């Protein structure tokens, strides 16, 4: 698994939203200004998070976005799945998007290496929540610097 720019932007936006009262509707302009995420891209990210029930939205005057639940109740696994889809490195070991393989019963790598990779990624992402991102947001930490450290597929 590798983080994408969209993951980083989603983390930044969720950290900011987590610093707000759950009852306060925050405009996409305010989130964009606070996080440095360009508004058109941010709106697409927020739409994906809204579709998965992580963020709620309200249209019209006085509307905007807010977390759907308390930050500690939103796991980073849920966020990454909302943005990227499956966390598993291969569909043959995916818990939610499993696609059978003809070698499934005989494949030693699937039964050991690939399954352990999936479990390790899921474990870490489930261990942490948006509340962990709020800590950085409150300290003014920008994840913009992370973008320069994203690994390219053929690095």
C-alpha positions as CSV (number, residue, x, y, z in Angstrom):
1,X,0.0,0.0,0.0
2,X,1.2,3.5,-0.8
3,X,-0.4,6.8,0.2
4,X,-1.7,9.0,-2.6
5,X,-1.9,12.8,-2.8
6,X,-5.7,12.4,-2.3
7,X,-5.1,10.4,0.9
8,X,-2.9,13.2,2.2
9,X,-5.4,15.9,1.3
10,X,-8.2,13.9,2.9
11,X,-6.2,13.5,6.1
12,X,-5.5,17.3,6.1
13,X,-9.1,18.2,5.6
14,X,-10.4,15.7,8.2
15,X,-7.9,16.9,10.7
16,X,-9.2,20.4,10.3
17,X,-12.8,19.4,10.4
18,X,-12.0,17.5,13.6
19,X,-11.0,20.7,15.3
20,X,-14.5,22.1,14.7
21,X,-17.6,21.5,16.7
22,X,-19.6,18.6,15.2
23,X,-22.6,21.0,14.9
24,X,-20.8,23.6,13.0
25,X,-21.1,23.6,9.2
26,X,-17.8,24.6,7.6
27,X,-17.7,25.9,4.0
28,X,-15.5,24.3,1.4
29,X,-13.8,27.7,1.0
30,X,-12.9,27.8,4.7
31,X,-11.6,24.2,4.6
32,X,-9.6,25.0,1.5
33,X,-8.1,28.1,3.0
34,X,-7.2,26.4,6.2
35,X,-5.6,23.3,4.6
36,X,-4.2,24.7,1.4
37,X,-6.1,22.1,-0.7
38,X,-7.4,23.6,-3.9
39,X,-11.2,23.9,-3.6
40,X,-12.2,21.9,-6.7
41,X,-10.1,19.0,-5.7
42,X,-11.2,19.3,-2.1
43,X,-14.9,19.2,-3.1
44,X,-14.3,15.9,-4.9
45,X,-12.6,14.5,-1.8
46,X,-15.4,15.7,0.5
47,X,-17.9,14.1,-1.9
48,X,-16.2,10.7,-1.6
49,X,-16.0,11.0,2.2
50,X,-19.7,12.1,2.3
51,X,-20.8,9.1,0.2
52,X,-19.2,6.8,2.7
53,X,-20.7,8.5,5.8
54,X,-17.5,9.9,7.1
55,X,-18.4,13.5,6.5
56,X,-21.9,15.0,6.3
57,X,-22.9,17.9,4.0
58,X,-25.6,20.5,4.0
59,X,-26.4,22.6,0.9
60,X,-27.5,26.2,0.8
61,X,-26.9,29.2,3.0
62,X,-25.3,28.3,6.3
63,X,-24.4,24.9,4.9
64,X,-21.1,23.2,4.4
65,X,-19.4,20.1,5.8
66,X,-18.9,18.5,9.2
67,X,-17.6,15.2,10.5
68,X,-20.4,12.6,10.7
69,X,-19.1,11.3,14.0
70,X,-16.6,12.2,16.7
71,X,-13.0,12.1,15.3
72,X,-12.0,9.1,17.6
73,X,-14.8,7.1,16.0
74,X,-13.6,7.4,12.4
75,X,-10.7,5.0,11.7
76,X,-8.0,5.8,9.1
77,X,-8.9,2.5,7.6
78,X,-12.4,3.8,6.9
79,X,-10.9,7.0,5.4
80,X,-8.4,5.2,3.1
81,X,-11.1,2.8,1.9
82,X,-13.4,5.7,1.1
83,X,-10.7,7.4,-1.0
84,X,-8.8,4.4,-2.5
85,X,-11.1,1.4,-2.2
86,X,-9.7,-1.9,-1.0
87,X,-6.7,-1.8,1.3
88,X,-5.6,-5.4,0.5
89,X,-2.7,-5.5,-2.0
90,X,-4.5,-8.2,-4.1
91,X,-8.2,-9.1,-4.7
92,X,-7.7,-12.7,-3.8
93,X,-7.1,-11.8,-0.2
94,X,-9.5,-8.8,0.0
95,X,-12.0,-9.1,2.8
96,X,-14.6,-6.9,1.1
97,X,-13.8,-7.2,-2.6
98,X,-12.6,-10.8,-2.8
99,X,-12.1,-12.3,-6.3
100,X,-11.3,-16.0,-6.3
101,X,-8.1,-17.2,-7.9
102,X,-7.6,-20.7,-9.4
103,X,-4.4,-21.1,-7.3
104,X,-6.0,-19.9,-4.0
105,X,-5.9,-23.2,-2.2
106,X,-2.3,-24.0,-3.2
107,X,-0.7,-20.6,-3.1
108,X,1.8,-20.4,-0.2
109,X,2.5,-16.7,-0.8
110,X,-1.2,-15.9,-0.6
111,X,-1.7,-17.9,2.6
112,X,1.4,-16.3,4.3
113,X,3.0,-13.2,2.8
114,X,0.0,-11.5,1.1
115,X,-2.4,-12.2,4.0
116,X,0.0,-10.9,6.6
117,X,0.6,-7.7,4.5
118,X,-3.1,-7.1,4.4
119,X,-3.6,-7.8,8.1
120,X,-0.7,-5.5,9.0
121,X,-2.0,-2.6,6.9
122,X,-5.5,-3.1,8.2
123,X,-4.3,-3.3,11.8
124,X,-2.3,0.0,11.6
125,X,-5.1,1.9,9.8
126,X,-7.7,0.6,12.3
127,X,-5.5,1.5,15.3
128,X,-5.5,5.2,14.4
129,X,-8.4,7.6,13.9
130,X,-9.1,11.1,12.7
131,X,-8.5,12.1,16.3
132,X,-4.8,11.5,15.6
133,X,-5.0,13.9,12.7
134,X,-6.6,16.5,14.9
135,X,-3.5,16.6,17.0
136,X,-1.5,17.8,14.0
137,X,-4.2,20.2,12.9
138,X,-4.3,21.9,16.3
139,X,-0.5,22.3,16.2
140,X,-0.6,23.8,12.7
141,X,1.2,20.9,11.1
142,X,0.7,20.9,7.3
143,X,0.7,17.7,5.4
144,X,1.6,19.6,2.2
145,X,5.2,18.6,2.8
146,X,4.2,15.0,2.6
147,X,3.4,15.5,-1.1
148,X,7.0,15.8,-1.9
149,X,7.7,12.5,-0.2
150,X,5.1,10.4,-1.9
151,X,6.7,7.3,-3.6
152,X,6.2,6.9,-7.3
153,X,5.2,3.5,-8.6
154,X,8.6,2.8,-10.2
155,X,10.8,4.6,-7.7
